[in-house]
Amino acid sequence: MKLLRIGAPGQEKPAILDADGTARDLSGIVPDIAGDVLTPEGLAKIAAVDPSTLPAIDGRIGPCVAGVGKFICIGLNYADHAAESGMAVPEEPIMFFKANSAIVGPNDDVLVPRGSDKCDWEVELGVVIGKGGSYIAPEDAMSHVAGYCVINDVSERTFQLARGGQWVKGKSADTFGPIGPWLVTADEVPDPQKLKLWLEVDGKRYQDGTTETMVFGVAHLVHYISQFMSLQPGDVISTGTPPGVGMGIKPEPVFLKGGETMRLGIEGLGEQTQKVGNA
C-alpha cells in the first residue's frame, strides 16, 4: 500500500493510492496515518478496504506520517559519503535527532535559515516503525517496520559542524525535514538494501546512489537503536545519505542560497520537489 496525507498544513486527511494512482480518502476508516494505525493490526484494517469504494481526494500532499514521536537520524552511513566529508567510517551507527518541528510535506518550500552560509541537501531512505519494542533482536527487526519513505535531511553545515555541541543545531530548522510523498508499506519493498536514490538541484544531478552501499542496513539500525531507547509506532529513522552532498563538491562546495529547486526520489517510493526560499 501507498499511504499519504492530503490537505492544508495541520488539516491533512489520511489517504491511500488506488491501482490507478488516484488518492482515496481514508478518514472514514482511520483517524490519520499515525500511531496505532501503523501497527500490523492497523495496517491490516486499511488493507481490508477496497480503495475504489472510497471517495477521491485532491490537494497538497503533507508529511506521510503524522504525530512523529522521534525523528532519529543516522550519520555517515555510506562509506563514500564519509570520505567526501573527510570523516572516518563509523564503527557503530552515529545517532542524532532532528526536531519534529522540521517536518514538512514533500513538496513544501525549504527555507534557508537566517545566518546560514552552508545550507545543504541529503536524500535519505526513511524507515517508519510500526510495531514498538526495546532490545529488538536482529532477526526480528524487520517485523517492526511499517514501511519506507523519501526524506530530504536538509542540513546547515556551519550550524552543524562549527557552532559547538551536537549536530542537531544544523539539522532542525523549520522545513528541514520533508517526508513523503508516500509511506510505502514494507510488503511492497522486498529488500530495502537494493533501492536507487538520487537528488538534483536545478536539474543537475548531484546524488546518484544505492542503499546497497549503506554501512549499517535497516535491520541492524532498528536492532541497534532499540538498545538505547524504545521504538514506538510512528517513529521515523532517517538512514543516512550517499555521496554528492554540497559540502563534498570539488573543487568548490555548492550550497543553497535561495531560488533553487531540489528534486529527489527513491526507487518505488516516489519523488519530492522543493523550491528553496529564505526564512
N, C-alpha and C positions, 0 to 999 in steps of 0.2 A: 504493500500500500504506500501511496504518497500522500502524506498528511500535511496540511498547511493551515494558515490562519489569514483571514481576509477582512479588511476594514481599516478605518482610521486608527491612528495610534491610541491604544487604550480601549478600543471598541471592536477589536478583531473577533471574528466568529471562527470556530473550527470548521475545517473543510477537508474534503478528500477529492483527489483527481479520479475521474471515471476513465473507462477504457479509451475514450476519445480525447482525453486531456482536458475535459471540462471540470471546473471546480464545482463541487456539490456541497451544500450547507449541511454540516453535521450537528448544528446547535440543538436540534431536536433529539439527538441521540446521546451526546456527551456535552458537558459544560465548556470544555476547552481542551486543547492539546497540552496537557499538563498533569503533573502528579500521578494519581492513581489511574488515570486514563492511559498512561504509558506502561502500566504493568501488563504482564501477559494476559490477565483477565480483562483488562480494559481494552487492549488491542483486539482481543477475540470478540468483544462486543461490537466493535466497529466492523471487523471482518465479516460478521454475520449479516450485515446490511447490504442490500443491492444498491450501489450508488446511483443507478439510473432512476431509482424511485425518489431520490431526494431533489429538492429544488436547486437550480443552478445559482451560483453566487459569483459576483464580479467585484473588482476593486483592487485597492492597494494590497500587496502581499506583505504581511507583517512577519516578525520573527516566527519560525516554525514551532517553537516551544514557548509556552507562557510560564510565568512563575518559576523561572530557573532558580533552584536553590543554591547551587555552587557552579561557578564558571571556572573550571580548572584547566590550566594550560601547561603544556609540556614544551620545554625549551631545548633547542639544539638537538632535535630528534631525527635529523637527517645528517649523515656524516659530511656530505658535501656542503651543506649549509653551515655546519660548524666551521669547516675550513674557510669558507668565504668570510665568516665573521671573525676569523683569527682566534678561535677558541677551540679547546680540546673536545673531542668526542666524550660525552659524559659516561662514567662507569655505571651510574644509576640514573633513572629519569630525573631531570630537573623540573620541579613543580613550582608554579606560581599561580596566583589568582588574577583574574580580570574582574573589575567591578561589574555587577549586574546592570548598573545604570548605563553601561556602554552598549547594551544590546539594542539593535535596531533591525528593521526589515532588510531583506537582501538587496533591495533597490533604492533604499533611502539614501539621502545625501550623507557623505562623510565630511566632517568639519575639521580642518586643521586647527588645533588649539592655539590660543594666544601665546606668544613667546616661542612658538615652535620654529625650529630651523632644520629638523631632520625627520619629517613625517614619512613613514614607510608603510609598505604593504606586506602581507603574508597570507597566501592561500593555504588553508588547512582543512584536513578531514575532521569533522566534528562527530563525536560519539555521544549519543543520548542514552542515559541509564533508564532502564525500565523496571528491573527488579532490584530492590535495595539490598544492601548487605555490608558486612565487615569481614575482614580476613578471608576474602574470597579466594578459593583455590584456583590455580591457573587453569585447570581442566574444566572448571565451572564458569569461568569468566564470561565467555560469550553468551551464556544463557541470561546474563544480567543486562545485555544490550538491547534496548528497544529499537534503535535504528541509527541512521547516519545522516549527516547534512554537510553543506558547504559553510565554511566560516572564513571571513577575512579578519585575521588578527592584526588590525591596524595598530601601528606602533610609532611612538615618538622616541627616536634613539637618544637624543640628548637627555630627555627626561629619564629614560630607562637606564642609561649607562654612565652619565656624567653628573648626575644630581644627587648621588649618595643613596644608600638604602636599597630597597627591593625594586625589582623590575616593574612591579605593579604601577608605579608612577607613570611609566611610559606606555602603559597598556590600557589605561582605564578611562581616557577622556570620553565624554559623551560622543556617541556614534562610532566608537572604535570596535564594535562587535557585531557587524552584520551577520545574521544567521538565517539560512534557508537557501532557496525558496521552499523546499520541502523537507520534511522528515521522512526518509525512505526507510521503511521497516526492515529489520535485519534479514527477514526471509527473502528479500529481493536483492540482497548483497551477499552472494555466496562466499566471497573472500575479500575482506576489506584491505588486504595486503596486495591487491592486484588492481588498483584504481589509478588512472591517469588524472593528474591535476595540473592546472595551468592558470596563469594570470597575465593580463595585458593592461598597459596604460596607454591611452590614446592610440590604440591599435597596434602598439609594439609589444610583442610577447617577451616578457622578462622571465617568467617562471614556466617551466615545462618539465614536470617530474612525474614520479610514480610512487605510490605508497609501498612498493616493494623495497625501497631503499631506506625505510624507517629503521632507526637503530633499535627501538623497542616497539613491538607491534601492539595492536589493540588489546589482545588478550592479556599480554603482560602488563600493560598500563592499568587495566581495570583491576587486575590482581594486586599490583604494586600500590596503587593509590589507596585501595581498601585496607592496607596495613596501617595507614596513618589516620584515616577518618572513615566514617560510614559513608557509603554511596547510597543515594536515595533517588526514587523516580523523579525524572526531570533534571537531574544534574547533567551538565554538559562538560565533556572533555575535549579540548582542542589539542590535536595530537602533534603539532609541530609543522614546519614548513620546509619545502625543498629549496634548493639554491635559486638565486635570481632576485633576491630582495634588493631594494635600492641601495642600501649601505654597502653591498658587496660588488656593485658595478665598477668595473675597471675601464679606463684609468681614473674616472671621476665618479663618485657616487651620484645617484639620482634620487631626489626627494620630492614629495608632493608639496606644492606651494598653494594650490587652489586653482580651479579652472580645468583640471584634468578629468578624464573619465576612466574609471577602472572597470574591467570586465574579467570575470574569473569563473571557474567551474571545475567540477569533478565528474568524471565519467559515471553516468547513471544517476547522479544526484542533483543535476540541474546547474543553472548559471545565475550569477549575480551581476548587476551593473550599478555602479555608484558614481554620481557626479561629486567632485571634490569642491567644497566651499571653505569658508573661513568662519571661525567662531567669533 
